[in-house]
Amino acid sequence: MMGDTGLLIYHLYIHPMDIQDLKKDLWNDDPVSGSLTINKKKYDIDIVYRGSHIRKLQKKSYHISFYKPSLYKGSKEIHLNAEYKDPSLIRNKLSLDFFSDIGVLSPQSRHVFLHLNGRKEGVYLELESVDEKFLAKRNLPNGSIFYAVDGDANFSLLSDLDKETKKSLELGYEKKCGEDKDDIYLQEMIFKINTLLKEEFEKQIVHYLDVEKYLRWLAGVIFTQNYDGFVHNYALYRNGETGIFEMIPWDYDATWGRDVNGRTMSEDYVRIQGFNTLSARLLSVDGFRKRYQNILKEILNNQYTVEYMKPKVEHLHSLIKPWVAKDPYEKDNMERFEREPSFIYRFIELRSEYLRSRLYKLD
């Protein structure tokens, strides 16, 4: 069913006893059965809570797998994000769309309004799953996809968690799709990143990584200022035809001037060079560093302006506004919701000014 303002309405049903099972152990990844009705069509599903710290929040986020029928609009699974700590409820979508605009492979997303067992659960962001169906929709070659699931996905030989040498170079990743041999390709790239001498690194890294797309991804993290984005909040796709890896962003609600708890984040919190071992190695190469500087300048002059972003913010804000007022978790925060577009515009201005003042560091 489509809402009167263009928002799709999802009717989710989970047996009350299964809801109690989910609540008993927030960290249990074993799904329960349920049904999801969209536009009067019923889908039998498996459903489980998703996320890490967000599982503890009052408004839950969900991972949904379709099994009868097995696909919904070409997808075998979707994610419903509550966006509970983002007072605008639009930062995640705004970020993922921004990545697409600057030439980075990025999942699609849209806002929906969710009912659970007949009760209003509120505004959610439906996120496309990054898997083999994601590739098929874009006519991309089959390949492997690895999710970065914790801080060990830092492209280093050392653990980001305990600073010890990693027992395996696959630590920090969960393979979403691919073959056993693809694990070796990931390990080989990480090993090369850390052991090649500078001259060899410049020549060889292009055989493992799409450097241009990585630098554009890095720019996207820098502009949105996602502090977790360097060792988390991404997926790696290895093109099965070229053998080259590229980055895909994921979970970008803590952006545009707010952190994971919705608190204000200063515009100078994340440095222009970013973090992680791979970024450091790439930016140590004169040619790559200069290319990154030019990418930043290009985006600063085009997509990263209030003039460019304002229509996008206004569209999303006005689209969900009537539904935020019906959201039981958000309806008492409408004044704060109304202020968020101006907050985002101000952050863009301040962040842009800060980054322009630091471009010289990439000379």
N, C-alpha and C positions, 0 to 999 in steps of 0.2 A: 504493500500500500504506500502511495506517495502522499506526503504531507501537503497541506495547502500552500506551503511556501517552498516546495520543491525538495524537501528532505525525505529520504526513504525511511519508512518505519519498519523495524524488525520486531517480530513477535517470537520471543524465545520461551520455550517451555522445558523445565528440568524438574524431575520428580522431587518433591520436598525432601525425601529421605536422601536423595543423591546430593542435594544442596548441603545437607547436614554433613555428609561424608566429605565434601569439598572443604567445608569450613573447619572440620576437625583437624585436617593437616594441610595447611596452605601450600606446603612445599611438595606435596605429592603430585607427580606429573602423570599419574594414571587417570585417563579421562573417564567421565560418566556419559551415559546416553542422554539424548534430548532431541528436541525438534526445533526447527527455525522456519517460520513462515514469512516469506517475502513476496509481496504482490500476489497474495492469495495462493502461492505455491508452497507446499510443505516439503522441507528437507529433513531427513533423519540425519542426525549429527552425533559426533563425539565432541565433548567440550571439557576444558580444564582451565584453571586460572593460568595467567601468563605473567611474565616479568619477574623481577627480583624483589627489590624493596617495595614495589607497588602492590605486591600481593597483600601486604599488611593494611593497605588503605581501605577506607570504608566502601568506596565505589570500586568494584572489582573490574579487572581487564580479563579478556577471554581469548583462548586459542580454540578455533572451531575447525573440525575436519568433517567433510561431507562424505557420507557413504551410501545414501539412497535418496536421490540420484548421487552419483559419485563426484559430480562437478557442478559448480555454480559459476556461470559466466566464464567458463574455462579454467576455474581455480578449484583445486581439491581441498584447499584450506584457506582461511582468512584469520586475521587478528582483529579483535575489537578492543581498542584502547580507550580507557576512561578519561585520559588526559587530566586526571584529578588535581594535580599540583600546578597546572598551567591555568592561570585565571582567564586567559583569552580562549582556551581550548582550540587554538588554531596554529600554534607554533610548530607542531610536528608536521602538519600538512604544508604550511608555508615553507618550511625548510626543505622538505623532500621535493617540492615543486621548484624551489630555487636551485637545487642541485641539477634537476633536469634542464633548467634554463641555461645553466653554465656548462652543459655538455657532459654531465655525469649520469651514468646508468642509475636509475632511482625507482623505487616502487611507487605505484599509484596509490592514492588514498582518497577517501571521501567521508564526509560526516553523515551519520545516520542517527535515528532516534530509536532507542531500545526499550522494549517492554519485556519484563521477566515475570512469567506466570501471571500475566494480566496487570502487573504493577509497573508504573513508570520507573525506568532505571536512568533515563536521561540521554544526553548527547554523547555519542561515541565517535571515534575515528576508526573507520574500517581500513585496515592496512593490507595491501596485497602481500602474500607470502612470496619470499624469494626462493624459488625452487625450479624444477625442470619446466613447470607450467609457465613460470615467469619468463623463461628463455623462449619457450615456444610462442608465446603471445607476441614477442618482438622479433620472431624469425631469426633468433640467434642460434649458433651451433650448440649442440649438446656439450656439456662439460661438467665440471665439478663445482660445487658451491660449498664454501665453508663459512659457518657463522662464528664470529668472534664473541665468545660467551663470557670471558672474564679478562682481567688485566694481563694475563700471560700472552694474549694475542698482540704482543708489542714488537714483533719482528726482531727480537733479541735472542741471544743464547742464554740470557739470565732471566729468571722469573721476576715479574713485576711485583709479585706478591711477597716473596721472601728473600729476593736478591741472590738466591742460590742458582747454580747452573741447572738448567732444565734437564729433567730426566728424559724428556722427549720433546722434539721440536713441534709436535702437534698440540702441545699443551695450550689451552686457551681457545681451542677451536672445536667445533662440532660439525661433522660433515653432514650436510643436508641432502646432497645427492652426488653421485659419482661412483667410481670404482675403487677397489683397494689400491691400485697403482697410483691413484691421484694423491694419496697420502705422501708418497715418495716425492712427487713433484713439489708439494708444499714444503716439505722438509728441506729439499734441495735448494729452493729459493731462499728460505730463511738462512740456511747455512752459507750460501753465497753472499748474501747481504752482509753477513758478519765477518767473513774471512777474506774476501777479495781485496787486494791492494787497490788504491785509489784509481790508477790508470786502468787496471783490469775491470774494476767495478763499472766505470763509465762505459766501457765497451760491451760488457757482458750482461748488465742488468736489463738492457732492452730486449734480451732474448727470454726473459722471465716475466717482465712487468711492462704494462703499457704506461710509460713514464708520463706522457702528456695527460692521460686521464687521471693518473695518480696525483699529479700537481693540481689539476682542476678539482679533484676531490679534496685535497689538502686546503685549497683556497676556500672551498665551501665550508669546511669545518672552521676555518679561521673567521670567515665573515659571519657565520651564525653563532660563533663562539660556543661550540659544544665541547666543554672541557673533557668529557669522557670519550670523545670521538676518535682519539688517536690510538687507543688500545682497546676499544670496545665500540659498540654501536656501529658495526659495519659487517659486511659479508664480503668474501673474496670469491670471485668467479673466474675459473680458468677455462678459457675458450678451448674446446676440444679440437678445433681445427688449427689454430695458431699456436696453442700451448702457452699463451700469454695470460697473465693474471690482471684483473682490474677490480677496483673497489666499488662497493655499493653501500650507500648510507642506510642507517636503520635507527629508529627510536630517537627522534630529534625534538622532544618536547622541552628539554632544558636548554633553550636557545633564545636569541633575540633579547638578551638582557636579563634573563631569569635563570636560576640554577635548578637543580632537581627538586628542591623544596619550594620552588616558586618565589624565592627571595631575589632581590635585586642583585645582579652581578655587574660589577664595574666594567666599563668598556675596555679597560686595559688589562683584564684578568688573564687573557690568553695571548701570548706573544706572537708576533707575525710569523716566526719560523715554525710554530707548532712544536710537537713533541714526537717521540718514538724514534727507534733506531733507524728505520728506513728513511724517514723524513730527513734526519740529520745527515745520513750518508748521501742522499740525493742532493741536498743543498750545499754539500761540501764540494760538489762539482760545479765549476764556473758556468758551464753552458746550461745545466739544469736549473741552477739558482737564478740565472738571468731570465730564463723562460718563465719560471715561477713569478718573478717580479713583473714581467710583462703581462702575465695572466691576471695578476692582482690589479694592475693598472687598468686593463681592459674592463674588468668587472666593476671596479670603482667608478668608471666613467659611464657604464651602461646599466647593468642589472642592480648594482648595490647603491641605489639612490632612493630617496623618499618618493620622488616622482614616479619611478618604475614600480616600486613595491606598494605604494598607497592604494591603487585600484584593486590589487590582489587582496590586501588586508581588508579593505572596505567590503569587497564582495563576500569573503568568508565570514566576516563579522556580521554583516546584515543577513546572510543566509541562515546562520544558526541562532541569531538573537531571539526570535520568537520561541525557539525550542529550549534555549537556555532558561528562559523564564518558566518553563514547565519541568525542568530538571530538578528533582527533589534534593540533589546535592549542591546545586548551583543557584537556585532561584533567589536565595537570600543574599547573594553576592553580585547582584546586577549592577550596582554602582561601580564596583571594581571592574567588572566585565566591560562596562562602557568606557572606562579610562584606558584600557589596554592598547587600543590602536595608537593613541598619542604616545604612550610609553614606548611602543615599538618604533615609531617614527623617530623619537628622540634618541633611542639607542642607535639606530642606523646612522644618524648624523654624528653622534659622538664616536662610534666605532670607526666610521669612515675617516673622521678627522685623525683619530689615533693611528690607524693603519697608514694613512698618507704620511704621517710624521715619522713612520718607521721604515718606509720603503728603502731608505738609504742603507739599511742594514743588509740588504740583498745585493748591493753594488758589487 
